[in-house]
Amino acid sequence: MITETERLYLREITQEDYPVIAKILQDDVAMFAYNGAFSDEAVAQWFDNLMTQYQTRGFSLWAVVLKENDQVIGQCGLTLQQVDNETVTEIGYLFDRDYWHQGYAIEAAQACKTYAFDVLGVSRVYSIIRDNNIASMNVAIRNGMTVRTKFIKTYRGIEMPHFAFAVDRS
């Protein structure tokens, strides 16, 4: 286990989680911020990237697990991303739509913020959010973040405006 909250614990994703992670990544609605669902090949690459990041950095997106029944409901964690030519630590999250609007994303994101500050010792964490993803913006705001900049990210050859929300360690 990496960290826990009242209702959740976060742990490294394993091969046994592949079907749950694939379900999320292949859901057009859940993946609208990425311009649609991933192919089987893209899911496999996503999964391989997670495993590589665990080995090389010691962190990445983690499985979000309900304590009450050990059900994996999504992924949330820390990755390194580029914002204005700077490498930053980002809190990212993707959840199974069956678990949206129940407070799990903010609960997991807050735990990741604490982990980044207290365990990794970073001084600022970001959440990079597509400009039309209001729900994720609300999670970032509830996590104490404010918009620091707006920039363009390219996914699948399409330029998409994004906001970089951030909060500093106090």
N, C-alpha and C positions, 0 to 999 in steps of 0.2 A: 504494500500500500504506500502511495506517495503522500496523500493527505486525505483528510476527511472533514465532513461538515455534519450537521445534525442528521440529515437524511441521506447523505451520499458518501461514498468514498471513491477516490481516484487512484487508479493503478495503471501500470503499463498494459497496453493492448497486447494480446497474445493471438496465436493462430486460431484459437477457439472462438475469438470474437469476430473473425472475418465475415461471417454471414450478417451479423448485426451492423458492422461498419459498412459493408457493401450495400445493405438496404438503405442506409442513410445517403450514401454517396450516389446511389442510383435512383433517388427520388427527385423528380423534376422540381417539385415545390420546395423541398428542403434545400435544394442546391441552386435556387434561383440566383443567388449572389455570385455563383460561379458560371452563370449563363447556362444552367441545365445539368441534367444528370450525367454522371461519368460512365464511360464504357467499361466493360470488364477489364480491358487492358489498363485504363486509367486508375481503376480501383486497385489493381494489383500493384501498380507503380506507387500510389499513395501509401499503401500498406508497407511496401518495401522501404519507402522513404522514412516512415515512422520507425521501423526497426533500425535503420542506419542512424537516425538521429539519437535513438536511445544509446547506441553503442559509441557514437562519436561525441555527443554533447551531454549525455546523461539525462536528457529531457526531450519532450516533444508533446504532442497531443496524447492525453491519457484516456483510458476508458472511464466513463462516469457510470457508477454502479449504485443502484438503489440498495440501501442497507437492509430494507425490509424483506427483500426476496432475491438479492444478488443478481438482479436483471441489469444488463448493460443497456443504458438508455441514450447514450451519445458519447461524444468525445470533447474534451476540453483540456487545454494545457498551454504550454509555452513553446513558441517557435522563434527563430530568428528571421526577421524580414527586413526589407529595404524600404526606408522612408527618406525621401530627399537625399539620396546617396549616402545614407547612414544606416548601419546595421543596428536594429533595435530588437528588444525582447517584446514579443507580442503574445497577448492572451487571445487564443482563438477558441471557438466553440461551434459544434454542429450536433444537433440532437434529432432523434427520431421524432417525427411530427406528433406521434401519439403522446409525447411528453412535453409539448410546447405549452406555454402559458400557465405553468404550474410553479414557477420560481426556481426551477432547477438550473437554468443557465446562469442566473445571477449568483446563486449559491456556489456553483462550481467556479465561476469566474472570480468571485471574491476569494475563494480558497487559493486559486492560482496566483492572484495578486499577492497574497500573504506569503505564499511559498517563494515567489520571485524576490520579494523584499527580504524575507527573513532567512531563507536557505541559500538562495543564489547570490544575494547581496546586490542586486541591481538597484539603481537609484530611480529608474523610471520604467514603467511598463505602458505598452500601447495596445489598442485594439484597432485594427484596420478594417473599415467597414464600407461596403459599397453604398453610394449615396442614396439608394432607394430602399435600403434595408432598415426600416424604422425600428423593428423589434430589436435588432442587434444594437442599434444606437441607444435604445432605452436601457439595455443591459449595461452598456459602457457608461452611460450617465449615472445609473444606479451604483456603479462600481467606482464612482468618484472621478470619472474621467471627463475631460473637456476636449473639444476639437483643437488641435494644434496646427494642422495644415490640411489642405485638400490637394490631391494629386491624381494622376491617371495610372491605373494598372492595366495591363493587357492580359486577357485570358482568351485562349483559343482564337487569337488574332483580332479580338474586339477590344477597343479602348473603353474602359469603364472608369468613371470618376469614383474616387474613394476619399473618405475622411480618415485621418489619423487622430484618433482619440488617445489621450495619455493622462497618466496621473504620476506624480512624483512621490517617492517615499518621504514621509513626514518626519 
